[in-house]
Amino acid sequence: MTLKQQRSDPKTDAKASHLIDERIQSLGGWRAEALTEVRRLIHEADPDIEEECKWVKPSNPMGVPVWSHAGIVCTGEVYKQTVKLTFARGASLPDPQGLFNASLDGNTRRAIDIREGEVLDAEAFKVLIQAAVAENLRISAAKPPGRAKK
């Protein structure tokens, strides 16, 4: 099965994108602006990125926005003081511009916390997204063929 064939259903993608739209609208203010800008940059960095909403539960009915390509690239969680972008394999990514500023002690993940008034370095962020996609593709290519998920 090729990567394109493994992609999620366009109906599911549309539903997830709609939920992310709703989430952004419900936020308002600087957090909505930050998440909108991050989302735009992610799609510029990788036009083949997939949007998903994961971890839907009663206390978070819209779930967490997730951007994936051959695995999770990053999540976009929103808190009162920050918009947190957590990169699933951030610890293995080069970060010459020092964008990662949270979750620095972990062995796998790294995060970028954006606070009100802060501006993300757009070009460095897009390079980071592309590096995360490349790492996912490298790892998925290295995995031996196994049983398909049901």
N, CA, C and O atoms as a GROMACS GRO file, in nm:
protein
  600
    1MET      N    1   0.084  -0.118   0.000
    1MET     CA    2   0.000   0.000   0.000
    1MET      C    3   0.089   0.125   0.000
    1MET      O    4   0.183   0.132   0.079
    2THR      N    5   0.062   0.220  -0.085
    2THR     CA    6   0.143   0.341  -0.090
    2THR      C    7   0.099   0.437   0.020
    2THR      O    8  -0.008   0.420   0.080
    3LEU      N    9   0.180   0.538   0.046
    3LEU     CA   10   0.147   0.637   0.146
    3LEU      C   11   0.016   0.706   0.113
    3LEU      O   12  -0.066   0.730   0.202
    4LYS      N   13  -0.003   0.739  -0.014
    4LYS     CA   14  -0.127   0.806  -0.054
    4LYS      C   15  -0.248   0.719  -0.021
    4LYS      O   16  -0.351   0.771   0.022
    5GLN      N   17  -0.237   0.585  -0.040
    5GLN     CA   18  -0.348   0.497  -0.013
    5GLN      C   19  -0.374   0.485   0.137
    5GLN      O   20  -0.486   0.455   0.178
    6GLN      N   21  -0.273   0.508   0.219
    6GLN     CA   22  -0.289   0.497   0.363
    6GLN      C   23  -0.354   0.621   0.423
    6GLN      O   24  -0.395   0.619   0.539
    7ARG      N   25  -0.363   0.725   0.349
    7ARG     CA   26  -0.417   0.850   0.401
    7ARG      C   27  -0.559   0.834   0.448
    7ARG      O   28  -0.629   0.742   0.406
    8SER      N   29  -0.601   0.921   0.534
    8SER     CA   30  -0.735   0.912   0.589
    8SER      C   31  -0.840   0.953   0.486
    8SER      O   32  -0.810   1.012   0.383
    9ASP      N   33  -0.960   0.920   0.518
    9ASP     CA   34  -1.075   0.946   0.434
    9ASP      C   35  -1.096   1.098   0.421
    9ASP      O   36  -1.094   1.168   0.522
   10PRO      N   37  -1.116   1.149   0.297
   10PRO     CA   38  -1.138   1.294   0.281
   10PRO      C   39  -1.256   1.346   0.365
   10PRO      O   40  -1.254   1.460   0.409
   11LYS      N   41  -1.357   1.263   0.386
   11LYS     CA   42  -1.471   1.305   0.469
   11LYS      C   43  -1.425   1.327   0.613
   11LYS      O   44  -1.467   1.422   0.678
   12THR      N   45  -1.338   1.239   0.661
   12THR     CA   46  -1.284   1.254   0.796
   12THR      C   47  -1.196   1.378   0.804
   12THR      O   48  -1.203   1.454   0.901
   13ASP      N   49  -1.113   1.400   0.700
   13ASP     CA   50  -1.028   1.519   0.696
   13ASP      C   51  -1.114   1.646   0.700
   13ASP      O   52  -1.082   1.740   0.773
   14ALA      N   53  -1.222   1.647   0.622
   14ALA     CA   54  -1.309   1.764   0.618
   14ALA      C   55  -1.374   1.786   0.754
   14ALA      O   56  -1.387   1.900   0.799
   15LYS      N   57  -1.414   1.679   0.820
   15LYS     CA   58  -1.475   1.692   0.952
   15LYS      C   59  -1.374   1.747   1.052
   15LYS      O   60  -1.406   1.836   1.130
   16ALA      N   61  -1.251   1.695   1.048
   16ALA     CA   62  -1.147   1.744   1.138
   16ALA      C   63  -1.117   1.891   1.111
   16ALA      O   64  -1.106   1.971   1.205
   17SER      N   65  -1.105   1.928   0.984
   17SER     CA   66  -1.078   2.069   0.950
   17SER      C   67  -1.191   2.158   1.000
   17SER      O   68  -1.166   2.268   1.048
   18HIS      N   69  -1.314   2.109   0.988
   18HIS     CA   70  -1.429   2.186   1.036
   18HIS      C   71  -1.422   2.202   1.189
   18HIS      O   72  -1.450   2.310   1.242
   19LEU      N   73  -1.387   2.095   1.259
   19LEU     CA   74  -1.374   2.104   1.405
   19LEU      C   75  -1.264   2.202   1.446
   19LEU      O   76  -1.278   2.275   1.543
   20ILE      N   77  -1.155   2.202   1.371
   20ILE     CA   78  -1.046   2.298   1.400
   20ILE      C   79  -1.094   2.440   1.373
   20ILE      O   80  -1.065   2.531   1.450
   21ASP      N   81  -1.168   2.459   1.264
   21ASP     CA   82  -1.228   2.591   1.237
   21ASP      C   83  -1.315   2.636   1.355
   21ASP      O   84  -1.305   2.749   1.401
   22GLU      N   85  -1.401   2.545   1.402
   22GLU     CA   86  -1.489   2.576   1.515
   22GLU      C   87  -1.409   2.610   1.640
   22GLU      O   88  -1.441   2.703   1.714
   23ARG      N   89  -1.305   2.532   1.663
   23ARG     CA   90  -1.221   2.554   1.781
   23ARG      C   91  -1.158   2.694   1.777
   23ARG      O   92  -1.158   2.766   1.877
   24ILE      N   93  -1.107   2.730   1.662
   24ILE     CA   94  -1.046   2.862   1.645
   24ILE      C   95  -1.149   2.972   1.668
   24ILE      O   96  -1.122   3.070   1.737
   25GLN      N   97  -1.267   2.956   1.608
   25GLN     CA   98  -1.373   3.057   1.625
   25GLN      C   99  -1.414   3.070   1.771
   25GLN      O  100  -1.440   3.180   1.819
   26SER      N  101  -1.418   2.957   1.842
   26SER     CA  102  -1.462   2.962   1.982
   26SER      C  103  -1.360   3.032   2.072
   26SER      O  104  -1.396   3.085   2.177
   27LEU      N  105  -1.235   3.033   2.030
   27LEU     CA  106  -1.130   3.095   2.112
   27LEU      C  107  -1.137   3.246   2.110
   27LEU      O  108  -1.138   3.311   2.214
   28GLY      N  109  -1.142   3.301   1.989
   28GLY     CA  110  -1.134   3.445   1.975
   28GLY      C  111  -1.000   3.499   2.023
   28GLY      O  112  -0.920   3.425   2.081
   29GLY      N  113  -0.977   3.625   2.001
   29GLY     CA  114  -0.859   3.693   2.053
   29GLY      C  115  -0.726   3.643   2.000
   29GLY      O  116  -0.719   3.583   1.893
   30TRP      N  117  -0.621   3.669   2.077
   30TRP     CA  118  -0.485   3.640   2.032
   30TRP      C  119  -0.460   3.491   2.012
   30TRP      O  120  -0.383   3.453   1.924
   31ARG      N  121  -0.526   3.405   2.093
   31ARG     CA  122  -0.504   3.261   2.078
   31ARG      C  123  -0.559   3.211   1.944
   31ARG      O  124  -0.499   3.125   1.880
   32ALA      N  125  -0.673   3.263   1.903
   32ALA     CA  126  -0.730   3.226   1.772
   32ALA      C  127  -0.638   3.274   1.660
   32ALA      O  128  -0.614   3.201   1.564
   33GLU      N  129  -0.588   3.395   1.674
   33GLU     CA  130  -0.496   3.449   1.572
   33GLU      C  131  -0.369   3.364   1.563
   33GLU      O  132  -0.321   3.334   1.454
   34ALA      N  133  -0.314   3.326   1.678
   34ALA     CA  134  -0.191   3.246   1.680
   34ALA      C  135  -0.214   3.109   1.618
   34ALA      O  136  -0.133   3.063   1.537
   35LEU      N  137  -0.324   3.042   1.654
   35LEU     CA  138  -0.352   2.909   1.600
   35LEU      C  139  -0.382   2.916   1.450
   35LEU      O  140  -0.343   2.826   1.376
   36THR      N  141  -0.449   3.020   1.407
   36THR     CA  142  -0.477   3.039   1.264
   36THR      C  143  -0.346   3.056   1.186
   36THR      O  144  -0.329   2.998   1.079
   37GLU      N  145  -0.256   3.137   1.239
   37GLU     CA  146  -0.128   3.161   1.172
   37GLU      C  147  -0.044   3.034   1.168
   37GLU      O  148   0.016   3.003   1.065
   38VAL      N  149  -0.038   2.962   1.278
   38VAL     CA  150   0.037   2.836   1.284
   38VAL      C  151  -0.018   2.738   1.181
   38VAL      O  152   0.057   2.673   1.108
   39ARG      N  153  -0.148   2.727   1.176
   39ARG     CA  154  -0.214   2.636   1.081
   39ARG      C  155  -0.177   2.673   0.938
   39ARG      O  156  -0.149   2.585   0.856
   40ARG      N  157  -0.179   2.800   0.907
   40ARG     CA  158  -0.144   2.847   0.773
   40ARG      C  159   0.000   2.810   0.739
   40ARG      O  160   0.029   2.762   0.630
   41LEU      N  161   0.090   2.834   0.832
   41LEU     CA  162   0.232   2.803   0.811
   41LEU      C  163   0.255   2.653   0.793
   41LEU      O  164   0.337   2.612   0.711
   42ILE      N  165   0.183   2.573   0.870
   42ILE     CA  166   0.196   2.427   0.857
   42ILE      C  167   0.157   2.383   0.716
   42ILE      O  168   0.227   2.303   0.655
   43HIS      N  169   0.046   2.436   0.666
   43HIS     CA  170   0.002   2.399   0.531
   43HIS      C  171   0.095   2.454   0.423
   43HIS      O  172   0.112   2.391   0.318
   44GLU      N  173   0.156   2.568   0.447
   44GLU     CA  174   0.256   2.620   0.352
   44GLU      C  175   0.379   2.531   0.351
   44GLU      O  176   0.436   2.504   0.245
   45ALA      N  177   0.421   2.485   0.467
   45ALA     CA  178   0.541   2.402   0.479
   45ALA      C  179   0.520   2.265   0.416
   45ALA      O  180   0.612   2.209   0.356
   46ASP      N  181   0.400   2.211   0.427
   46ASP     CA  182   0.369   2.078   0.373
   46ASP      C  183   0.225   2.075   0.325
   46ASP      O  184   0.134   2.052   0.404
   47PRO      N  185   0.204   2.100   0.195
   47PRO     CA  186   0.068   2.098   0.142
   47PRO      C  187  -0.003   1.963   0.155
   47PRO      O  188  -0.125   1.957   0.143
   48ASP      N  189   0.072   1.856   0.180
   48ASP     CA  190   0.012   1.723   0.195
   48ASP      C  191  -0.019   1.688   0.341
   48ASP      O  192  -0.058   1.574   0.370
   49ILE      N  193  -0.003   1.782   0.430
   49ILE     CA  194  -0.030   1.757   0.572
   49ILE      C  195  -0.178   1.723   0.589
   49ILE      O  196  -0.263   1.775   0.518
   50GLU      N  197  -0.208   1.637   0.684
   50GLU     CA  198  -0.346   1.600   0.715
   50GLU      C  199  -0.384   1.661   0.848
   50GLU      O  200  -0.304   1.665   0.942
   51GLU      N  201  -0.507   1.709   0.857
   51GLU     CA  202  -0.559   1.761   0.982
   51GLU      C  203  -0.646   1.656   1.047
   51GLU      O  204  -0.726   1.589   0.981
   52GLU      N  205  -0.630   1.642   1.176
   52GLU     CA  206  -0.709   1.549   1.254
   52GLU      C  207  -0.746   1.616   1.385
   52GLU      O  208  -0.686   1.715   1.425
   53CYS      N  209  -0.847   1.560   1.450
   53CYS     CA  210  -0.879   1.599   1.587
   53CYS      C  211  -0.873   1.472   1.670
   53CYS      O  212  -0.947   1.377   1.644
   54LYS      N  213  -0.785   1.470   1.766
   54LYS     CA  214  -0.767   1.352   1.851
   54LYS      C  215  -0.801   1.388   1.995
   54LYS      O  216  -0.812   1.504   2.032
   55TRP      N  217  -0.818   1.284   2.072
   55TRP     CA  218  -0.843   1.295   2.214
   55TRP      C  219  -0.971   1.375   2.244
   55TRP      O  220  -0.974   1.461   2.333
   56VAL      N  221  -1.076   1.344   2.168
   56VAL     CA  222  -1.208   1.403   2.191
   56VAL      C  223  -1.268   1.338   2.315
   56VAL      O  224  -1.269   1.215   2.327
   57LYS      N  225  -1.316   1.419   2.406
   57LYS     CA  226  -1.378   1.369   2.529
   57LYS      C  227  -1.478   1.473   2.577
   57LYS      O  228  -1.476   1.586   2.529
   58PRO      N  229  -1.564   1.437   2.672
   58PRO     CA  230  -1.667   1.532   2.717
   58PRO      C  231  -1.611   1.667   2.761
   58PRO      O  232  -1.674   1.770   2.738
   59SER      N  233  -1.495   1.667   2.825
   59SER     CA  234  -1.437   1.794   2.871
   59SER      C  235  -1.369   1.870   2.758
   59SER      O  236  -1.334   1.987   2.775
   60ASN      N  237  -1.349   1.806   2.642
   60ASN     CA  238  -1.286   1.869   2.526
   60ASN      C  239  -1.354   1.814   2.400
   60ASN      O  240  -1.292   1.737   2.326
   61PRO      N  241  -1.481   1.852   2.376
   61PRO     CA  242  -1.561   1.791   2.269
   61PRO      C  243  -1.508   1.815   2.127
   61PRO      O  244  -1.546   1.742   2.035
   62MET      N  245  -1.423   1.912   2.107
   62MET     CA  246  -1.366   1.937   1.974
   62MET      C  247  -1.232   1.868   1.958
   62MET      O  248  -1.176   1.865   1.848
   63GLY      N  249  -1.180   1.812   2.066
   63GLY     CA  250  -1.052   1.743   2.060
   63GLY      C  251  -0.935   1.838   2.045
   63GLY      O  252  -0.949   1.960   2.058
   64VAL      N  253  -0.820   1.780   2.016
   64VAL     CA  254  -0.696   1.856   1.999
   64VAL      C  255  -0.660   1.856   1.851
   64VAL      O  256  -0.653   1.750   1.789
   65PRO      N  257  -0.637   1.974   1.793
   65PRO     CA  258  -0.592   1.977   1.653
   65PRO      C  259  -0.458   1.906   1.639
   65PRO      O  260  -0.365   1.928   1.716
   66VAL      N  261  -0.451   1.819   1.538
   66VAL     CA  262  -0.330   1.741   1.513
   66VAL      C  263  -0.298   1.751   1.365
   66VAL      O  264  -0.388   1.739   1.281
   67TRP      N  265  -0.172   1.773   1.333
   67TRP     CA  266  -0.127   1.775   1.194
   67TRP      C  267  -0.035   1.655   1.173
   67TRP      O  268   0.062   1.637   1.246
   68SER      N  269  -0.068   1.574   1.072
   68SER     CA  270   0.005   1.449   1.050
   68SER      C  271   0.049   1.433   0.906
   68SER      O  272  -0.015   1.482   0.813
   69HIS      N  273   0.160   1.365   0.890
   69HIS     CA  274   0.210   1.320   0.760
   69HIS      C  275   0.304   1.205   0.791
   69HIS      O  276   0.415   1.225   0.841
   70ALA      N  277   0.259   1.082   0.761
   70ALA     CA  278   0.334   0.960   0.795
   70ALA      C  279   0.352   0.948   0.946
   70ALA      O  280   0.451   0.892   0.993
   71GLY      N  281   0.258   1.001   1.021
   71GLY     CA  282   0.263   1.004   1.167
   71GLY      C  283   0.238   1.146   1.214
   71GLY      O  284   0.234   1.240   1.134
   72ILE      N  285   0.222   1.162   1.343
   72ILE     CA  286   0.194   1.295   1.399
   72ILE      C  287   0.317   1.384   1.381
   72ILE      O  288   0.428   1.348   1.418
   73VAL      N  289   0.293   1.502   1.324
   73VAL     CA  290   0.397   1.604   1.313
   73VAL      C  291   0.393   1.690   1.439
   73VAL      O  292   0.491   1.700   1.512
   74CYS      N  293   0.275   1.751   1.464
   74CYS     CA  294   0.259   1.830   1.586
   74CYS      C  295   0.113   1.843   1.624
   74CYS      O  296   0.023   1.821   1.542
   75THR      N  297   0.092   1.880   1.749
   75THR     CA  298  -0.042   1.908   1.799
   75THR      C  299  -0.051   2.056   1.833
   75THR      O  300   0.051   2.122   1.853
   76GLY      N  301  -0.172   2.108   1.838
   76GLY     CA  302  -0.192   2.248   1.872
   76GLY      C  303  -0.289   2.262   1.989
   76GLY      O  304  -0.409   2.276   1.969
   77GLU      N  305  -0.236   2.259   2.108
   77GLU     CA  306  -0.319   2.272   2.226
   77GLU      C  307  -0.327   2.419   2.268
   77GLU      O  308  -0.232   2.495   2.250
   78VAL      N  309  -0.441   2.456   2.323
   78VAL     CA  310  -0.462   2.595   2.361
   78VAL      C  311  -0.492   2.603   2.510
   78VAL      O  312  -0.581   2.536   2.562
   79TYR      N  313  -0.415   2.685   2.576
   79TYR     CA  314  -0.432   2.709   2.719
   79TYR      C  315  -0.458   2.858   2.740
   79TYR      O  316  -0.451   2.937   2.646
   80LYS      N  317  -0.488   2.895   2.863
   80LYS     CA  318  -0.520   3.035   2.893
   80LYS      C  319  -0.405   3.129   2.857
   80LYS      O  320  -0.428   3.236   2.801
   81GLN      N  321  -0.281   3.089   2.888
   81GLN     CA  322  -0.165   3.175   2.867
   81GLN      C  323  -0.082   3.141   2.744
   81GLN      O  324   0.004   3.220   2.704
   82THR      N  325  -0.106   3.023   2.683
   82THR     CA  326  -0.021   2.981   2.571
   82THR      C  327  -0.098   2.902   2.465
   82THR      O  328  -0.202   2.843   2.492
   83VAL      N  329  -0.043   2.905   2.346
   83VAL     CA  330  -0.077   2.810   2.242
   83VAL      C  331   0.046   2.721   2.234
   83VAL      O  332   0.156   2.767   2.204
   84LYS      N  333   0.027   2.592   2.263
   84LYS     CA  334   0.139   2.497   2.273
   84LYS      C  335   0.140   2.407   2.150
   84LYS      O  336   0.042   2.338   2.122
   85LEU      N  337   0.251   2.409   2.079
   85LEU     CA  338   0.271   2.324   1.962
   85LEU      C  339   0.369   2.215   2.003
   85LEU      O  340   0.488   2.241   2.020
   86THR      N  341   0.319   2.094   2.017
   86THR     CA  342   0.404   1.983   2.062
   86THR      C  343   0.439   1.897   1.942
   86THR      O  344   0.351   1.846   1.873
   87PHE      N  345   0.568   1.880   1.919
   87PHE     CA  346   0.619   1.799   1.808
   87PHE      C  347   0.645   1.658   1.861
   87PHE      O  348   0.722   1.640   1.956
   88ALA      N  349   0.580   1.560   1.800
   88ALA     CA  350   0.587   1.422   1.847
   88ALA      C  351   0.730   1.369   1.852
   88ALA      O  352   0.764   1.294   1.943
   89ARG      N  353   0.813   1.406   1.757
   89ARG     CA  354   0.952   1.359   1.753
   89ARG      C  355   1.049   1.478   1.764
   89ARG      O  356   1.158   1.476   1.706
   90GLY      N  357   1.008   1.579   1.836
   90GLY     CA  358   1.085   1.702   1.844
   90GLY      C  359   1.228   1.686   1.893
   90GLY      O  360   1.316   1.760   1.850
   91ALA      N  361   1.252   1.590   1.983
   91ALA     CA  362   1.387   1.574   2.037
   91ALA      C  363   1.487   1.528   1.931
   91ALA      O  364   1.607   1.545   1.947
   92SER      N  365   1.437   1.470   1.822
   92SER     CA  366   1.527   1.423   1.717
   92SER      C  367   1.539   1.522   1.601
   92SER      O  368   1.601   1.492   1.499
   93LEU      N  369   1.480   1.639   1.616
   93LEU     CA  370   1.482   1.739   1.508
   93LEU      C  371   1.586   1.847   1.533
   93LEU      O  372   1.605   1.891   1.647
   94PRO      N  373   1.654   1.890   1.428
   94PRO     CA  374   1.743   2.005   1.444
   94PRO      C  375   1.660   2.131   1.468
   94PRO      O  376   1.555   2.149   1.406
   95ASP      N  377   1.706   2.216   1.557
   95ASP     CA  378   1.636   2.340   1.590
   95ASP      C  379   1.738   2.453   1.601
   95ASP      O  380   1.757   2.510   1.709
   96PRO      N  381   1.803   2.487   1.488
   96PRO     CA  382   1.910   2.587   1.495
   96PRO      C  383   1.862   2.726   1.537
   96PRO      O  384   1.940   2.806   1.589
   97GLN      N  385   1.734   2.756   1.516
   97GLN     CA  386   1.683   2.888   1.555
   97GLN      C  387   1.630   2.891   1.698
   97GLN      O  388   1.588   2.996   1.747
   98GLY      N  389   1.632   2.776   1.764
   98GLY     CA  390   1.589   2.770   1.904
   98GLY      C  391   1.441   2.796   1.925
   98GLY      O  392   1.403   2.863   2.021
   99LEU      N  393   1.357   2.743   1.836
   99LEU     CA  394   1.212   2.762   1.851
   99LEU      C  395   1.155   2.684   1.969
   99LEU      O  396   1.063   2.730   2.036
  100PHE      N  397   1.209   2.565   1.994
  100PHE     CA  398   1.158   2.486   2.106
  100PHE      C  399   1.191   2.556   2.236
  100PHE      O  400   1.306   2.589   2.264
  101ASN      N  401   1.086   2.579   2.316
  101ASN     CA  402   1.105   2.649   2.442
  101ASN      C  403   1.029   2.583   2.557
  101ASN      O  404   1.018   2.640   2.665
  102ALA      N  405   0.977   2.462   2.532
  102ALA     CA  406   0.901   2.390   2.635
  102ALA      C  407   0.920   2.240   2.615
  102ALA      O  408   0.956   2.195   2.507
  103SER      N  409   0.897   2.165   2.720
  103SER     CA  410   0.912   2.018   2.717
  103SER      C  411   1.052   1.979   2.671
  103SER      O  412   1.068   1.885   2.594
  104LEU      N  413   1.151   2.051   2.719
  104LEU     CA  414   1.288   2.030   2.673
  104LEU      C  415   1.358   1.913   2.742
  104LEU      O  416   1.464   1.870   2.698
  105ASP      N  417   1.300   1.861   2.850
  105ASP     CA  418   1.364   1.754   2.925
  105ASP      C  419   1.329   1.615   2.876
  105ASP      O  420   1.394   1.518   2.913
  106GLY      N  421   1.226   1.603   2.792
  106GLY     CA  422   1.182   1.472   2.747
  106GLY      C  423   1.276   1.410   2.645
  106GLY      O  424   1.358   1.478   2.584
  107ASN      N  425   1.263   1.279   2.628
  107ASN     CA  426   1.346   1.206   2.534
  107ASN      C  427   1.290   1.207   2.392
  107ASN      O  428   1.362   1.175   2.298
  108THR      N  429   1.163   1.242   2.376
  108THR     CA  430   1.099   1.230   2.246
  108THR      C  431   1.039   1.362   2.198
  108THR      O  432   1.074   1.412   2.091
  109ARG      N  433   0.951   1.418   2.277
  109ARG     CA  434   0.877   1.537   2.234
  109ARG      C  435   0.951   1.666   2.269
  109ARG      O  436   1.035   1.672   2.359
  110ARG      N  437   0.916   1.770   2.194
  110ARG     CA  438   0.957   1.907   2.224
  110ARG      C  439   0.839   1.996   2.188
  110ARG      O  440   0.756   1.959   2.104
  111ALA      N  441   0.831   2.112   2.250
  111ALA     CA  442   0.717   2.200   2.225
  111ALA      C  443   0.761   2.345   2.207
  111ALA      O  444   0.869   2.386   2.249
  112ILE      N  445   0.672   2.418   2.143
  112ILE     CA  446   0.687   2.562   2.129
  112ILE      C  447   0.567   2.624   2.198
  112ILE      O  448   0.453   2.599   2.159
  113ASP      N  449   0.591   2.703   2.300
  113ASP     CA  450   0.484   2.777   2.366
  113ASP      C  451   0.483   2.918   2.308
  113ASP      O  452   0.583   2.989   2.310
  114ILE      N  453   0.368   2.958   2.257
  114ILE     CA  454   0.350   3.093   2.205
  114ILE      C  455   0.262   3.168   2.305
  114ILE      O  456   0.152   3.123   2.338
  115ARG      N  457   0.310   3.280   2.351
  115ARG     CA  458   0.236   3.363   2.445
  115ARG      C  459   0.185   3.489   2.375
  115ARG      O  460   0.232   3.526   2.268
  116GLU      N  461   0.089   3.551   2.437
  116GLU     CA  462   0.031   3.671   2.379
  116GLU      C  463   0.141   3.773   2.347
  116GLU      O  464   0.228   3.801   2.429
  117GLY      N  465   0.134   3.825   2.226
  117GLY     CA  466   0.230   3.926   2.182
  117GLY      C  467   0.355   3.870   2.117
  117GLY      O  468   0.430   3.944   2.054
  118GLU      N  469   0.379   3.739   2.130
  118GLU     CA  470   0.496   3.678   2.068
  118GLU      C  471   0.470   3.647   1.922
  118GLU      O  472   0.359   3.613   1.882
  119VAL      N  473   0.575   3.659   1.842
  119VAL     CA  474   0.565   3.630   1.700
  119VAL      C  475   0.659   3.514   1.669
  119VAL      O  476   0.778   3.518   1.704
  120LEU      N  477   0.605   3.414   1.605
  120LEU     CA  478   0.683   3.296   1.567
  120LEU      C  479   0.765   3.327   1.442
  120LEU      O  480   0.714   3.391   1.350
  121ASP      N  481   0.889   3.282   1.438
  121ASP     CA  482   0.973   3.297   1.320
  121ASP      C  483   0.916   3.203   1.213
  121ASP      O  484   0.937   3.082   1.219
  122ALA      N  485   0.843   3.259   1.117
  122ALA     CA  486   0.768   3.180   1.019
  122ALA      C  487   0.857   3.087   0.937
  122ALA      O  488   0.823   2.970   0.919
  123GLU      N  489   0.968   3.138   0.889
  123GLU     CA  490   1.054   3.056   0.804
  123GLU      C  491   1.119   2.942   0.883
  123GLU      O  492   1.126   2.829   0.835
  124ALA      N  493   1.165   2.972   1.003
  124ALA     CA  494   1.225   2.868   1.088
  124ALA      C  495   1.121   2.763   1.126
  124ALA      O  496   1.151   2.644   1.132
  125PHE      N  497   0.997   2.808   1.150
  125PHE     CA  498   0.890   2.714   1.185
  125PHE      C  499   0.859   2.622   1.068
  125PHE      O  500   0.841   2.501   1.088
  126LYS      N  501   0.853   2.675   0.947
  126LYS     CA  502   0.826   2.591   0.830
  126LYS      C  503   0.938   2.489   0.809
  126LYS      O  504   0.911   2.375   0.772
  127VAL      N  505   1.061   2.529   0.833
  127VAL     CA  506   1.174   2.435   0.822
  127VAL      C  507   1.158   2.324   0.927
  127VAL      O  508   1.186   2.207   0.898
  128LEU      N  509   1.114   2.359   1.046
  128LEU     CA  510   1.093   2.261   1.152
  128LEU      C  511   0.981   2.163   1.113
  128LEU      O  512   0.994   2.043   1.136
  129ILE      N  513   0.874   2.213   1.056
  129ILE     CA  514   0.764   2.126   1.009
  129ILE      C  515   0.817   2.030   0.903
  129ILE      O  516   0.789   1.910   0.908
  130GLN      N  517   0.892   2.081   0.809
  130GLN     CA  518   0.947   1.996   0.702
  130GLN      C  519   1.043   1.891   0.758
  130GLN      O  520   1.045   1.778   0.710
  131ALA      N  521   1.121   1.927   0.859
  131ALA     CA  522   1.211   1.831   0.923
  131ALA      C  523   1.132   1.724   0.996
  131ALA      O  524   1.170   1.607   0.995
  132ALA      N  525   1.021   1.762   1.059
  132ALA     CA  526   0.937   1.664   1.129
  132ALA      C  527   0.874   1.566   1.031
  132ALA      O  528   0.866   1.447   1.059
  133VAL      N  529   0.828   1.615   0.917
  133VAL     CA  530   0.772   1.528   0.814
  133VAL      C  531   0.880   1.434   0.762
  133VAL      O  532   0.856   1.314   0.748
  134ALA      N  533   0.997   1.486   0.734
  134ALA     CA  534   1.108   1.404   0.685
  134ALA      C  535   1.143   1.295   0.786
  134ALA      O  536   1.170   1.181   0.747
  135GLU      N  537   1.145   1.328   0.913
  135GLU     CA  538   1.174   1.229   1.017
  135GLU      C  539   1.066   1.121   1.021
  135GLU      O  540   1.098   1.002   1.033
  136ASN      N  541   0.940   1.160   1.012
  136ASN     CA  542   0.831   1.061   1.008
  136ASN      C  543   0.845   0.969   0.888
  136ASN      O  544   0.829   0.847   0.900
  137LEU      N  545   0.876   1.026   0.773
  137LEU     CA  546   0.892   0.944   0.652
  137LEU      C  547   1.012   0.851   0.665
  137LEU      O  548   1.006   0.736   0.622
  138ARG      N  549   1.121   0.900   0.724
  138ARG     CA  550   1.239   0.817   0.744
  138ARG      C  551   1.207   0.698   0.834
  138ARG      O  552   1.245   0.585   0.805
  139ILE      N  553   1.139   0.724   0.942
  139ILE     CA  554   1.106   0.618   1.037
  139ILE      C  555   1.007   0.519   0.977
  139ILE      O  556   1.022   0.398   0.994
  140SER      N  557   0.906   0.570   0.906
  140SER     CA  558   0.807   0.479   0.846
  140SER      C  559   0.870   0.394   0.736
  140SER      O  560   0.829   0.280   0.716
  141ALA      N  561   0.968   0.447   0.665
  141ALA     CA  562   1.037   0.370   0.561
  141ALA      C  563   1.127   0.264   0.622
  141ALA      O  564   1.150   0.160   0.560
  142ALA      N  565   1.179   0.289   0.742
  142ALA     CA  566   1.270   0.196   0.806
  142ALA      C  567   1.198   0.082   0.877
  142ALA      O  568   1.260  -0.020   0.908
  143LYS      N  569   1.069   0.099   0.904
  143LYS     CA  570   0.994  -0.004   0.975
  143LYS      C  571   0.974  -0.125   0.883
  143LYS      O  572   0.941  -0.110   0.765
  144PRO      N  573   0.994  -0.245   0.938
  144PRO     CA  574   0.966  -0.364   0.856
  144PRO      C  575   0.817  -0.377   0.833
  144PRO      O  576   0.737  -0.338   0.919
  145PRO      N  577   0.778  -0.431   0.718
  145PRO     CA  578   0.635  -0.447   0.693
  145PRO      C  579   0.574  -0.538   0.800
  145PRO      O  580   0.629  -0.643   0.833
  146GLY      N  581   0.463  -0.496   0.851
  146GLY     CA  582   0.396  -0.572   0.956
  146GLY      C  583   0.250  -0.590   0.922
  146GLY      O  584   0.207  -0.569   0.809
  147ARG      N  585   0.178  -0.627   1.021
  147ARG     CA  586   0.033  -0.642   1.000
  147ARG      C  587  -0.031  -0.505   0.988
  147ARG      O  588   0.008  -0.410   1.056
  148ALA      N  589  -0.129  -0.497   0.901
  148ALA     CA  590  -0.202  -0.371   0.883
  148ALA      C  591  -0.290  -0.348   1.004
  148ALA      O  592  -0.341  -0.443   1.064
  149LYS      N  593  -0.308  -0.223   1.041
  149LYS     CA  594  -0.397  -0.188   1.151
  149LYS      C  595  -0.540  -0.211   1.109
  149LYS      O  596  -0.578  -0.189   0.994
  150LYS      N  597  -0.620  -0.254   1.204
  150LYS     CA  598  -0.763  -0.277   1.174
  150LYS      C  599  -0.845  -0.164   1.225
  150LYS      O  600  -0.967  -0.165   1.210
   0.00000   0.00000   0.00000
